[in-house]
Amino acid sequence: MSFTQRIHTYAQLMRLDKPIGILLLLWPMLWGLWFAARGIPDWSILVIFVLGTILMRSAGCVINDYADREIDPRVERTRQRPMATGRVHPKEALLLAAGLSLLAFILILPLNQLTIMLSVPALFLAASYPFTKRFFAMPQAYLGIAFSFGIPMAFAAQTDSLPSIVWVLMLANLFWVVAYDTAYAMVDKPDDLKIGIKTSAITFGRYDVLGVMVCHACFLMLMAVIGQWQQMHLAYYAGLIAATGLIGYQFALIRDHERALCFKAFLHNNWVGMVVFAGIALDFLIFPQ
C-alpha cells in the first residue's frame, strides 16, 4: 500500500469521508458554548473546541472499529470498513487513536484546569463506549453521555464553572442521541440479532419507533424548559418548532422499518441540531443579554 493509499485508508477509518458523526457531536457543544457565553463566545475557545471535536470523533471511530473488528465483517453496512477488510492492522488503529487523542489533549492545554480535568472522563467515555454493546442493553444511552460531554467542557472553558443548566442540557442531548442512534441501530437490527449485539433498537423490540419518538419528545420538552429558564425569545422557539417539524418527517421515514429510510432519518438529525443552534444563536444576536 502506497503512502497516499494509506493516508486515504486512515481517513476512511476516521470517517472523515462521512462527517455526520462530527456534526452530531459538534451541535450540542455549540449549544452549550453559546449558552455559556450568552451568544458571544471566546473565538479562541470556539476554534479549539471545533478542532477538538473533529479529533475526538475521529479517535472514537478508530476505537469503535478496533472493538468491532471481528463483528463488522458480518454486518452488511460495515463489512467494507478498513479494519473489516484487513487493510489496517489492530496495532496501527490503536496508535492512530492514541495520536488523535493526544493532539486533542494538547489543544486544550491553554484552557483552564476545570476544562482539562473534564477531558479525562470525556476520553474514558469515548474509548469505552464501543465495548458496551457486548453487555449493556442500552449502549445508546452510554453514547448519549459521551456525546454530551462537550457541553460541560464548553461551560468550563468559557465560564470556569458548571451551572445547573449544564446538566439539564446534557439530559436533553442524551435523549436526542438515544433517539437518533436508535434509528441508526434499526438499520443493523437483523444483523445484530444474529450476532448477539445489544442495541436500544433490539431492547425496545416492536416499540422501537415509539421509543425513538418518545426520546425526541423528551428532548424537545427539555429544550423548551431550558428556553423558559434562560429567558429566551421568539427566535429560540422558532428553532424548536422547526426541529419538531423535522422530527415529524423522521417519523414518516422510520415507521415502516425500511433500512435505507432509517439510515436517512439518522442522517437527517444533522438538520435538527443545526436549526436548534440557529435558534439559539439568532436569539442571542437579536436579543443580546
C-alpha positions in Angstrom: 0.0 0.0 0.0 1.5 3.4 -1.0 1.7 6.3 1.3 -1.2 8.1 -0.4 -3.3 5.0 -0.2 -2.5 4.5 3.5 -3.5 8.1 4.3 -6.8 7.6 2.4 -7.4 4.4 4.3 -6.7 6.1 7.6 -9.1 8.9 6.6 -11.8 6.3 5.9 -11.1 4.7 9.3 -11.6 8.1 11.0 -14.8 8.5 8.9 -13.6 11.8 7.5 -15.4 10.9 4.3 -18.7 10.6 6.4 -18.7 13.7 8.7 -22.2 13.1 10.1 -20.7 11.9 13.4 -18.6 15.0 13.7 -21.6 17.2 13.1 -23.8 15.4 15.6 -21.1 15.8 18.2 -20.5 19.4 17.2 -24.0 20.8 17.6 -24.5 20.1 21.3 -21.1 21.6 22.1 -22.1 24.7 20.2 -25.4 24.9 22.1 -23.5 24.8 25.3 -20.9 27.3 24.3 -23.5 29.8 23.1 -25.5 29.5 26.3 -22.3 29.7 28.4 -21.2 32.9 26.6 -24.7 34.4 26.2 -24.1 34.5 22.5 -20.6 35.9 22.4 -18.1 33.1 22.8 -14.4 33.5 23.1 -13.3 32.8 19.5 -10.1 31.0 20.5 -12.2 28.6 22.6 -14.5 28.1 19.7 -11.7 27.1 17.4 -10.1 24.8 20.0 -13.4 23.0 20.6 -14.3 22.6 16.9 -10.8 21.1 16.2 -11.1 19.0 19.3 -14.5 17.7 18.3 -13.1 16.6 14.9 -10.1 14.9 16.5 -12.1 13.1 19.3 -14.8 11.9 16.9 -12.1 10.6 14.6 -10.4 8.8 17.5 -13.8 7.4 18.6 -14.4 5.9 15.2 -11.0 4.3 15.2 -11.6 2.7 18.6 -15.1 1.7 17.5 -13.7 -0.2 14.5 -10.9 -1.7 16.6 -13.6 -3.0 19.1 -15.8 -4.3 16.3 -13.0 -5.7 14.0 -14.4 -9.2 14.2 -18.1 -8.1 14.1 -18.0 -5.6 11.2 -17.3 -8.3 8.5 -20.6 -10.0 9.5 -22.7 -6.8 9.1 -23.8 -5.7 5.7 -23.3 -2.0 6.3 -19.8 -2.3 7.8 -18.2 -5.2 6.0 -16.1 -2.9 3.8 -14.6 -0.8 6.5 -10.8 -0.7 6.6 -10.3 -3.0 9.6 -13.0 -5.4 8.5 -11.2 -5.9 5.2 -7.8 -6.2 6.8 -6.3 -3.0 5.3 -5.4 -1.7 8.8 -3.7 -3.8 11.5 -5.1 -3.5 15.0 -1.9 -2.1 16.4 -2.0 0.7 13.7 -5.5 1.5 14.8 -4.5 1.8 18.5 -1.6 4.0 17.6 -3.7 6.2 15.4 -6.4 6.6 18.1 -3.8 7.4 20.7 -2.2 10.0 18.5 -5.5 11.7 17.7 -6.4 11.8 21.5 -3.0 13.2 22.3 -3.5 16.0 19.8 -6.9 16.8 21.2 -5.4 16.9 24.7 -2.6 19.3 23.6 -5.3 21.5 22.1 -7.0 22.2 25.4 -3.8 22.7 27.5 -4.1 26.5 27.1 -7.5 26.4 28.8 -8.4 26.4 32.5 -7.8 23.5 34.9 -11.5 22.6 35.1 -11.7 22.0 31.4 -8.6 19.9 31.4 -9.9 17.8 34.3 -13.2 17.2 32.4 -11.2 15.9 29.4 -10.3 12.8 31.4 -13.8 11.3 31.8 -14.6 12.5 28.3 -11.8 10.5 26.9 -12.7 7.4 29.0 -16.3 7.6 27.8 -15.3 7.9 24.1 -12.8 5.0 24.4 -15.1 2.6 26.4 -18.4 3.2 24.5 -17.7 0.7 21.7 -17.3 -2.2 24.2 -20.7 -1.5 25.9 -22.6 -3.2 23.0 -21.4 -6.6 24.5 -23.2 -6.3 27.8 -25.3 -3.1 28.1 -28.9 -3.3 26.9 -29.0 0.4 26.0 -25.5 1.3 24.7 -27.1 4.3 23.0 -27.6 5.9 26.5 -23.9 5.5 27.2 -23.2 7.1 23.9 -25.6 9.9 24.8 -23.4 10.7 27.9 -20.2 10.6 25.8 -21.7 12.8 23.1 -22.9 15.3 25.8 -19.6 15.9 27.4 -18.8 18.8 25.1 -21.5 20.7 27.0 -19.8 20.9 30.4 -16.4 21.3 28.8 -17.7 24.3 26.9 -19.2 25.9 30.0 -16.0 25.1 31.9 -13.8 26.7 29.2 -16.0 29.8 28.8 -17.0 30.5 32.4 -14.8 28.2 34.6 -18.0 26.9 36.2 -20.7 24.2 35.8 -24.1 25.9 36.5 -27.3 23.9 36.7 -28.2 24.4 33.1 -25.3 22.1 32.1 -26.9 19.0 33.5 -30.4 19.8 32.0 -28.8 20.5 28.6 -26.8 17.2 28.9 -30.0 15.3 29.7 -31.8 16.8 26.7 -28.9 15.9 24.4 -28.8 12.4 25.9 -32.5 11.9 24.8 -31.7 13.2 21.4 -28.7 10.9 21.0 -30.8 7.8 22.1 -33.4 8.9 19.5 -31.2 9.2 16.5 -28.9 6.4 17.4 -31.8 4.0 17.8 -32.9 4.9 14.3 -29.3 4.1 13.2 -29.5 0.8 15.1 -32.7 -0.1 13.3 -30.6 -0.3 10.1 -28.5 -3.1 11.5 -31.2 -4.8 13.6 -31.4 -8.0 11.6 -27.6 -8.5 11.6 -27.3 -7.5 15.3 -29.9 -10.1 16.3 -28.0 -12.8 14.5 -24.6 -11.8 16.1 -25.9 -11.1 19.6 -25.0 -7.4 19.8 -27.1 -5.3 22.2 -28.8 -2.1 21.0 -31.7 0.1 22.0 -33.5 -0.9 18.8 -33.4 -4.5 20.0 -34.2 -3.6 23.6 -37.3 -1.6 22.5 -38.4 -4.5 20.4 -41.5 -3.9 18.4 -41.8 -0.5 20.1 -38.6 0.8 18.6 -40.3 3.6 16.6 -42.3 4.6 19.7 -39.1 4.7 21.7 -37.4 6.9 19.1 -40.3 9.4 19.1 -40.7 9.4 22.9 -37.0 10.3 23.2 -37.3 13.0 20.7 -40.3 14.4 22.6 -38.3 14.4 25.8 -35.5 16.2 24.1 -37.8 18.9 22.7 -39.6 19.3 26.1 -36.4 19.8 28.0 -35.1 22.3 25.4 -38.4 24.2 25.9 -37.8 24.2 29.6 -34.3 25.5 29.1 -35.7 28.3 26.9 -38.0 29.4 29.8 -35.2 29.1 32.3 -32.8 31.2 30.2 -35.5 33.7 29.3 -35.1 33.0 25.5 -37.3 34.7 22.9 -39.1 34.0 19.7 -36.1 33.0 17.6 -35.2 30.2 20.0 -38.7 28.8 20.0 -38.8 29.1 16.2 -35.8 26.8 16.1 -37.5 24.3 18.3 -40.6 24.4 16.1 -38.5 23.8 13.0 -36.8 20.9 14.8 -40.3 19.5 15.7 -41.3 19.5 12.0 -38.0 17.8 11.0 -38.6 15.1 13.7 -42.1 14.6 12.4 -40.6 13.9 8.9 -38.3 11.4 10.5 -41.3 9.5 11.9 -42.6 9.1 8.4 -39.2 7.7 7.4 -38.8 5.1 10.2 -42.4 4.0 10.8 -42.2 1.1 8.2 -38.7 -0.1 9.4 -37.2 0.2 5.9 -33.4 0.1 6.5 -32.4 2.7 3.9 -35.1 5.1 5.2 -34.0 4.5 8.9 -30.5 5.4 7.8 -31.8 8.5 6.1 -33.6 9.5 9.3 -30.4 9.2 11.2 -28.5 11.4 8.8 -31.4 13.9 8.9 -30.6 14.7 12.5 -27.9 17.0 11.4 -30.6 19.4 10.4 -32.3 19.1 13.8 -29.1 20.0 15.6 -28.5 22.9 13.1 -31.9 24.5 13.5 -31.7 24.3 17.3 -28.3 26.0 17.2 -29.6 28.6 14.7 -32.4 29.4 17.0 -30.0 29.9 20.0 -27.5 32.0 18.0 -30.2 34.2 16.4 -32.0 34.7 19.7 -28.8 36.0 21.4 -28.0 38.1 18.3 -31.4 39.7 18.1 -31.9 40.0 21.9 -28.4 40.4 23.4 -28.3 39.7 27.1 
